[in-house]
Amino acid sequence: MGIFATHSRKGAPAEVVPDAPAASRGQTLLSARFEAVDERLAAGRDASAACAMVGREMARDGADLGEALDGLRSAYARVLGGEPDYRAVRALGVAWSEETLGYLHQLSCEDPLTGLASLAHLRARLSEVYRAAEQGEHGRRESSATSHALVVLDLPVPVEETVWAGAFESTMSLVRMAESARTAFPGDETICQAGPGRIVVLARRQDLLAQRVGLLRDLVENQALGTGRARVWIEGLPPYDDGAGLLLDEIARS
């Protein structure tokens, strides 16, 4: 008996108002999604198009494929008393997969707030640099250590009275840092976040690197966060790709 059941007095008939468990409400909502499928099946018509529509809608709402297939099976059992046919299962599954893939293809490796790439993306870019150096342009072998370098920008994490205030100030500081880094390196350099208050830029050495690092220092010198000022320095790349991965790990952890 649910929590909304009315207790009867002795000698009086019991009046019960059943409650709706969460599972029951969920099943009702799931059934509502398949109304168009129900109608097609009841009319004896092909339900493939309706199944595809439901598959797309459920993918957009974040439902997994298993949940969608369970709903389809319930619809067929409810209307026809049997299992869904191949065409219906295929239509729903293909539509769900295409909608999910479309969403994944739109994802970016950049943070939408700061515009900074992920550390994993920087790692992949470094591997590309090492492969290009091994092949060499126009048949000339090149060294990654002499062609590129990492520029590290670091700001102390603020100490605030509340956790929320500290997190907010850190985020806003990171946004300002990202803007400064992009101003100093406006080209195709890879700029990523490597920690709560740290940004790393993969830049070419011959592209006025010293001047750009100096500009970056000027841009962030007034961005003090309670305990200290921003630091900017250049990290040289090791001769091999594996060493670059260890260097990135060290930068992210320190």
LODREN-23496 format. One record per residue (C-alpha): residue number from 1; x, y, z; residue in one letter. Coordinates in steps of 0.001 Angstrom, whole numbers. Each point is the difference from the previous one (the first is absolute). Example, Ala and Ser with C-alpha at 12.3 -4.5 7.8 and 13.67 -1.06 7.14 Angstrom:
BEGIN
[1; [12300; -4500; 7800]; "A"]
[2; [1370; 3440; -660]; "S"]
This chain:
BEGIN
[1; [0; 0; 0]; "M"]
[2; [1405; 3427; -966]; "G"]
[3; [605; 3002; 2192]; "I"]
[4; [-3191; 1671; -1227]; "F"]
[5; [-2229; -2910; 1068]; "A"]
[6; [-2793; 1085; 2395]; "T"]
[7; [-159; -1994; 3232]; "H"]
[8; [-3494; -1325; 699]; "S"]
[9; [-1816; 273; 3300]; "R"]
[10; [-1244; -3152; 1660]; "K"]
[11; [-3227; -1067; -1586]; "G"]
[12; [334; 2397; -2928]; "A"]
[13; [887; -1079; -3532]; "P"]
[14; [3565; 696; -933]; "A"]
[15; [445; 2694; -2622]; "E"]
[16; [3336; -266; -1742]; "V"]
[17; [1543; 2519; -2363]; "V"]
[18; [2876; -1796; -1659]; "P"]
[19; [3219; 1872; -537]; "D"]
[20; [2069; -104; -3185]; "A"]
[21; [3457; -1493; 545]; "P"]
[22; [2883; 1605; -1856]; "A"]
[23; [432; -3104; -2154]; "A"]
[24; [-3668; 161; -1014]; "S"]
[25; [238; 3686; -897]; "R"]
[26; [3118; -724; -2039]; "G"]
[27; [-1790; -2785; -1861]; "Q"]
[28; [-2902; 2345; -743]; "T"]
[29; [2344; 2611; -1456]; "L"]
[30; [1778; -2643; -2049]; "L"]
[31; [-3309; -1271; -1371]; "S"]
[32; [-962; 3554; -972]; "A"]
[33; [3092; 216; -2205]; "R"]
[34; [-1262; -2941; -2034]; "F"]
[35; [-3539; 1279; -615]; "E"]
[36; [702; 498; -3711]; "A"]
[37; [1348; -3562; -185]; "V"]
[38; [-3077; -1298; 1809]; "D"]
[39; [-2299; 1750; -2459]; "E"]
[40; [1785; -1404; -3048]; "R"]
[41; [-33; -3525; 1402]; "L"]
[42; [-3663; 222; 977]; "A"]
[43; [-832; 1105; -3538]; "A"]
[44; [1945; -2928; -1442]; "G"]
[45; [2488; 2280; -1740]; "R"]
[46; [3794; 1; -206]; "D"]
[47; [1434; 1698; 3120]; "A"]
[48; [3594; 415; -1186]; "S"]
[49; [-217; 3770; -500]; "A"]
[50; [-1576; 476; 3424]; "A"]
[51; [2661; -2205; 1580]; "C"]
[52; [2737; 2103; -1613]; "A"]
[53; [-1594; 3173; 1342]; "M"]
[54; [-99; -1447; 3514]; "V"]
[55; [3629; -1131; -280]; "G"]
[56; [1149; 3509; -915]; "R"]
[57; [-2036; 1616; 2768]; "E"]
[58; [1275; -2375; 2666]; "M"]
[59; [3618; 501; -1106]; "A"]
[60; [-450; 3790; 237]; "R"]
[61; [-1432; -423; 3503]; "D"]
[62; [3008; -2056; 1092]; "G"]
[63; [-1729; -3379; 225]; "A"]
[64; [2227; -2986; -705]; "D"]
[65; [-701; -2486; -2771]; "L"]
[66; [-1062; -2711; 2447]; "G"]
[67; [-2729; 2222; 1418]; "E"]
[68; [-1231; 832; -3501]; "A"]
[69; [-131; -3674; -998]; "L"]
[70; [-1821; -899; 3218]; "D"]
[71; [-2613; 2620; -790]; "G"]
[72; [-411; -1369; -3516]; "L"]
[73; [-434; -3511; 1316]; "R"]
[74; [-2634; 1193; 2479]; "S"]
[75; [-1879; 1799; -2771]; "A"]
[76; [-185; -3140; -2143]; "Y"]
[77; [-1040; -2122; 2966]; "A"]
[78; [-2650; 2551; 963]; "R"]
[79; [-1580; 277; -3464]; "V"]
[80; [753; -3281; -1785]; "L"]
[81; [908; -2287; 2878]; "G"]
[82; [3307; -944; -1603]; "G"]
[83; [3594; 1014; -669]; "E"]
[84; [1043; 2889; -2312]; "P"]
[85; [993; -980; -3523]; "D"]
[86; [3399; 516; -1564]; "Y"]
[87; [-970; 3123; -1968]; "R"]
[88; [-1243; 1772; 3121]; "A"]
[89; [3088; -888; 2053]; "V"]
[90; [2317; 1052; -2827]; "R"]
[91; [-1802; 3314; -564]; "A"]
[92; [147; 936; 3673]; "L"]
[93; [3605; -1146; 455]; "G"]
[94; [1325; 1766; -3098]; "V"]
[95; [-1806; 3244; 846]; "A"]
[96; [1258; -82; 3592]; "W"]
[97; [3583; -669; -1169]; "S"]
[98; [-25; 2728; -2659]; "E"]
[99; [-1348; 2577; 2444]; "E"]
[100; [2602; -965; 2601]; "T"]
[101; [2852; 125; -2530]; "L"]
[102; [-1202; 3387; -1229]; "G"]
[103; [272; 1311; 3554]; "Y"]
[104; [3473; -1489; 495]; "L"]
[105; [1244; 1492; -3274]; "H"]
[106; [-964; 3457; 1242]; "Q"]
[107; [2051; -304; 3175]; "L"]
[108; [3175; 2052; 146]; "S"]
[109; [3242; -619; 1838]; "C"]
[110; [-223; 3631; 1186]; "E"]
[111; [-1647; 1125; 3207]; "D"]
[112; [-2994; 2160; -1010]; "P"]
[113; [609; 2484; 2825]; "L"]
[114; [3734; 618; -316]; "T"]
[115; [659; -1144; -3567]; "G"]
[116; [2933; -2059; 1287]; "L"]
[117; [787; -3402; -1456]; "A"]
[118; [257; -3095; 2161]; "S"]
[119; [3315; -1411; 1171]; "L"]
[120; [-715; -3128; -2052]; "A"]
[121; [-275; 2136; -3138]; "H"]
[122; [3349; 1648; 742]; "L"]
[123; [1534; -3449; 468]; "R"]
[124; [-1278; -1034; -3415]; "A"]
[125; [1355; 3184; -1573]; "R"]
[126; [3412; -661; 1535]; "L"]
[127; [50; -3456; -1547]; "S"]
[128; [-750; 1582; -3372]; "E"]
[129; [2921; 2388; 472]; "V"]
[130; [2367; -2886; 750]; "Y"]
[131; [-1219; -2001; -2990]; "R"]
[132; [437; 3006; -2287]; "A"]
[133; [3517; 524; 1350]; "A"]
[134; [932; -3622; -717]; "E"]
[135; [-1231; 238; -3572]; "Q"]
[136; [1398; 3478; -565]; "G"]
[137; [-1206; 2500; -2534]; "E"]
[138; [1543; -194; -3482]; "H"]
[139; [2015; -3016; 1114]; "G"]
[140; [1820; 1856; 2804]; "R"]
[141; [-111; -1578; 3475]; "R"]
[142; [-1013; 2472; 2690]; "E"]
[143; [158; -51; 3813]; "S"]
[144; [-3184; 630; 1976]; "S"]
[145; [2115; 1427; 2820]; "A"]
[146; [1241; 2780; -2275]; "T"]
[147; [-3207; 553; -1977]; "S"]
[148; [-2525; 264; 2853]; "H"]
[149; [-253; 793; 3695]; "A"]
[150; [-2610; 118; 2736]; "L"]
[151; [-922; 3338; 1542]; "V"]
[152; [-1462; -404; 3473]; "V"]
[153; [-2199; 2634; 1630]; "L"]
[154; [-749; -497; 3674]; "D"]
[155; [-2132; 1938; 2464]; "L"]
[156; [-304; -851; 3699]; "P"]
[157; [-3337; -1544; 935]; "V"]
[158; [-1926; 2549; 2099]; "P"]
[159; [-781; -638; 3652]; "V"]
[160; [-3537; 1214; 681]; "E"]
[161; [-2288; -62; 3007]; "E"]
[162; [-2379; -2376; -1746]; "T"]
[163; [538; -2863; -2398]; "V"]
[164; [-2480; 1500; -2475]; "W"]
[165; [1745; 3373; -49]; "A"]
[166; [3360; -1660; -513]; "G"]
[167; [-1277; -2127; -2877]; "A"]
[168; [-1655; 2985; -1657]; "F"]
[169; [3114; 2160; 276]; "E"]
[170; [2166; -2825; -1372]; "S"]
[171; [-2292; -406; -3002]; "T"]
[172; [-77; 3723; -773]; "M"]
[173; [3767; 184; 356]; "S"]
[174; [398; -2898; -2415]; "L"]
[175; [-2226; 1781; -2522]; "V"]
[176; [2173; 3136; 239]; "R"]
[177; [3161; -2080; -315]; "M"]
[178; [-1369; -1745; -3088]; "A"]
[179; [-746; 3377; -1600]; "E"]
[180; [3521; 1206; 745]; "S"]
[181; [1562; -3178; -1400]; "A"]
[182; [-2000; 274; -3214]; "R"]
[183; [971; 3668; -350]; "T"]
[184; [3689; -842; 301]; "A"]
[185; [-316; -3100; -2216]; "F"]
[186; [-2687; 861; -2590]; "P"]
[187; [1063; -2596; -2566]; "G"]
[188; [-527; -3752; -205]; "D"]
[189; [1723; -741; 3317]; "E"]
[190; [-1679; -2608; 2196]; "T"]
[191; [-1022; 1563; 3331]; "I"]
[192; [-1309; -2286; 2709]; "C"]
[193; [-827; -148; 3693]; "Q"]
[194; [2395; -2114; 2048]; "A"]
[195; [-1357; 569; 3492]; "G"]
[196; [-2260; 2248; 2089]; "P"]
[197; [2149; 3081; -657]; "G"]
[198; [2377; -1082; -2729]; "R"]
[199; [39; 412; -3768]; "I"]
[200; [2450; -1574; -2440]; "V"]
[201; [699; 1233; -3535]; "V"]
[202; [1683; -2111; -2674]; "L"]
[203; [1879; 2597; -2063]; "A"]
[204; [2658; 125; -2703]; "R"]
[205; [3395; 1215; 1173]; "R"]
[206; [831; 1939; -3146]; "Q"]
[207; [-3258; 1949; 63]; "D"]
[208; [1177; 2919; 2173]; "L"]
[209; [-417; -2190; 3066]; "L"]
[210; [1931; 2228; 2412]; "A"]
[211; [-1981; 3077; -1022]; "Q"]
[212; [-3313; -1808; 334]; "R"]
[213; [895; -1324; 3440]; "V"]
[214; [965; 3527; 1032]; "G"]
[215; [-3361; 1287; -1219]; "L"]
[216; [-1780; -2712; 1945]; "L"]
[217; [1866; 1002; 3169]; "R"]
[218; [-1069; 3607; -530]; "D"]
[219; [-3611; -1001; -490]; "L"]
[220; [-237; -2075; 3184]; "V"]
[221; [2333; 1900; 2333]; "E"]
[222; [-2913; 1773; 1686]; "N"]
[223; [-2105; -3117; 451]; "Q"]
[224; [823; -529; 3670]; "A"]
[225; [-2098; -2493; 1927]; "L"]
[226; [501; 638; 3667]; "G"]
[227; [3231; -1919; 552]; "T"]
[228; [2149; 805; -2990]; "G"]
[229; [411; 993; -3621]; "R"]
[230; [-115; -1919; -3204]; "A"]
[231; [3078; -1906; -1139]; "R"]
[232; [900; -619; -3630]; "V"]
[233; [2863; -2218; -1151]; "W"]
[234; [1181; -2101; -2928]; "I"]
[235; [400; -3770; 213]; "E"]
[236; [2202; -1593; -2635]; "G"]
[237; [-1186; -3207; -1600]; "L"]
[238; [1905; -3261; 598]; "P"]
[239; [1450; -1811; -3026]; "P"]
[240; [-2630; -2769; -33]; "Y"]
[241; [-3793; -175; 71]; "D"]
[242; [-136; -2169; 3124]; "D"]
[243; [1976; 2621; 1884]; "G"]
[244; [-2464; 2669; -1109]; "A"]
[245; [-2819; -1977; 1559]; "G"]
[246; [1883; -201; 3310]; "L"]
[247; [715; 3740; -167]; "L"]
[248; [-3699; 798; -490]; "L"]
[249; [-877; -2212; 2938]; "D"]
[250; [2533; 1803; 2168]; "E"]
[251; [-1319; 3413; -1040]; "I"]
[252; [-3584; -1020; 732]; "A"]
[253; [836; -1432; 3415]; "R"]
[254; [2385; 2642; 1348]; "S"]
